[in-house]
Amino acid sequence: METEIVSVRENPLLERRKVKLKVSHDGEPTPSEEDIVDRLAAEQDLGADEIEVLSIYTGYGSNTSEATLNVYEEFEYDEEVEKDPAEEQGEEVEVTAEYEEIVSGTITEAKEALGEMESPDYKAAIEAEKANKNRTTLIDWLESQ
């Protein structure tokens, strides 16, 4: 089993890092939470009790999984994996009143409203949400779109 850190999102308020890992496990079943925690702890010299597995996803028939973890201990990682794609592009995103209104309701309402749009601007929705309620659940969903 091999792991690669794909992204790290710092959350200083909660003193944790949200880490996304790519886990290659050729010829083996999807690794358990314990296997992933032990591997990351060994590779990054972390305490296993400082790592919380949020999810492990393996596509059907795939030998690669994506794991999402919370790490409650500081560690060294390649700074390139931390950057948000919107920050890398250096684009200014204009947040309109329409997107501010969309994210002002519930998460379900926001998803429905964006789904009804012909070509939604997810970056504008992310910025509107960050300025409004800053709900990580909605922001994560918007980023995945």
C-alpha positions as CSV (number, residue, x, y, z in Angstrom):
1,M,0.0,0.0,0.0
2,E,1.3,3.4,-1.0
3,T,-0.1,6.8,0.1
4,E,0.3,10.2,-1.5
5,I,-1.0,13.5,0.1
6,V,-3.2,15.1,-2.5
7,S,-4.3,18.2,-0.5
8,V,-4.1,19.7,3.0
9,R,-6.5,22.4,4.2
10,E,-5.4,24.2,7.4
11,N,-8.1,24.9,9.9
12,P,-6.3,27.0,12.7
13,L,-9.5,27.7,14.6
14,L,-10.1,24.0,15.3
15,E,-6.3,23.3,15.3
16,R,-6.5,20.6,12.7
17,R,-5.7,19.9,9.1
18,K,-8.1,18.2,6.6
19,V,-5.9,15.8,4.6
20,K,-6.9,14.0,1.4
21,L,-4.8,11.0,0.5
22,K,-4.5,8.9,-2.6
23,V,-4.0,5.3,-1.5
24,S,-2.8,2.7,-4.0
25,H,-3.4,-0.9,-3.0
26,D,-2.7,-3.1,-6.1
27,G,-3.9,-6.6,-5.6
28,E,-5.3,-5.9,-2.1
29,P,-8.7,-5.0,-0.8
30,T,-9.6,-1.5,0.3
31,P,-7.4,-0.7,3.3
32,S,-9.1,-0.3,6.7
33,E,-9.2,2.9,8.6
34,E,-6.6,1.5,11.0
35,D,-4.2,0.6,8.1
36,I,-4.5,4.2,6.7
37,V,-4.0,5.8,10.1
38,D,-0.9,3.6,10.8
39,R,0.6,4.3,7.4
40,L,0.2,8.1,7.6
41,A,1.4,8.1,11.3
42,A,4.5,6.2,10.3
43,E,5.2,8.3,7.2
44,Q,4.7,11.7,8.9
45,D,5.9,10.7,12.4
46,L,2.5,11.5,13.9
47,G,0.7,9.9,16.8
48,A,-2.1,7.6,15.6
49,D,-4.4,9.0,18.2
50,E,-4.1,12.4,16.5
51,I,-5.6,11.2,13.2
52,E,-9.3,10.7,12.5
53,V,-10.5,9.0,9.3
54,L,-13.6,10.8,7.9
55,S,-14.0,8.6,4.8
56,I,-12.4,6.1,2.5
57,Y,-13.8,5.8,-1.1
58,T,-12.8,3.2,-3.6
59,G,-14.4,3.1,-7.1
60,Y,-15.8,-0.2,-8.3
61,G,-13.0,-2.4,-9.4
62,S,-10.4,0.2,-8.6
63,N,-7.0,-0.4,-6.9
64,T,-6.9,3.2,-5.8
65,S,-8.8,4.8,-2.9
66,E,-9.3,8.4,-1.7
67,A,-9.2,8.9,2.0
68,T,-10.2,12.0,3.9
69,L,-8.8,12.5,7.4
70,N,-8.5,15.1,10.1
71,V,-5.0,15.4,11.6
72,Y,-4.8,17.2,15.0
73,E,-1.1,17.5,15.0
74,E,1.2,19.7,12.9
75,F,3.4,18.0,10.4
76,E,5.6,18.8,7.4
77,Y,4.2,18.4,3.9
78,D,4.9,19.7,0.4
79,E,3.5,23.3,0.3
80,E,2.3,22.7,-3.3
81,V,-0.5,20.3,-2.2
82,E,-2.0,22.9,0.1
83,K,-3.0,25.5,-2.5
84,D,-6.6,26.0,-3.4
85,P,-7.1,25.8,-7.2
86,A,-8.9,29.2,-7.2
87,E,-5.9,30.8,-5.4
88,E,-3.4,29.3,-7.9
89,Q,-5.2,30.8,-10.8
90,G,-5.2,34.2,-9.2
91,E,-8.7,35.0,-10.5
92,E,-10.9,37.6,-9.0
93,V,-14.4,36.2,-8.5
94,E,-17.3,38.6,-8.6
95,V,-20.0,37.7,-6.1
96,T,-23.4,38.9,-7.2
97,A,-26.5,39.4,-5.1
98,E,-28.0,36.3,-6.8
99,Y,-25.3,34.1,-5.3
100,E,-25.5,35.8,-1.9
101,E,-29.2,35.0,-1.9
102,I,-28.7,31.4,-3.0
103,V,-26.3,30.6,-0.1
104,S,-28.4,32.5,2.4
105,G,-30.9,29.6,2.8
106,T,-30.3,26.0,3.8
107,I,-27.7,23.8,2.1
108,T,-30.4,21.8,0.4
109,E,-32.0,25.0,-1.0
110,A,-28.6,26.2,-2.3
111,K,-27.9,22.9,-4.0
112,E,-31.4,22.9,-5.7
113,A,-31.0,26.6,-6.8
114,L,-27.6,25.9,-8.3
115,G,-28.9,22.7,-10.0
116,E,-31.6,24.7,-11.7
117,M,-29.2,27.2,-13.2
118,E,-28.0,26.6,-16.7
119,S,-24.3,27.3,-16.0
120,P,-23.7,28.1,-12.4
121,D,-20.5,29.9,-11.3
122,Y,-19.4,27.6,-8.4
123,K,-16.4,29.9,-7.6
124,A,-18.8,32.8,-7.0
125,A,-21.0,30.6,-4.9
126,I,-18.0,29.5,-2.8
127,E,-16.9,33.1,-2.2
128,A,-20.5,34.1,-1.3
129,E,-20.7,31.2,1.2
130,K,-17.4,32.1,2.7
131,A,-18.6,35.7,3.2
132,N,-21.9,34.5,4.5
133,K,-22.2,31.5,6.8
134,N,-19.0,29.7,5.8
135,R,-20.4,26.2,6.1
136,T,-17.7,23.7,5.3
137,T,-20.2,21.1,4.2
138,L,-21.6,23.4,1.4
139,I,-18.1,24.7,0.5
140,D,-16.8,21.1,0.1
141,W,-19.8,20.3,-2.1
142,L,-19.3,23.4,-4.2
143,E,-15.6,22.6,-4.6
144,S,-16.4,19.1,-5.8
145,Q,-18.7,20.5,-8.5
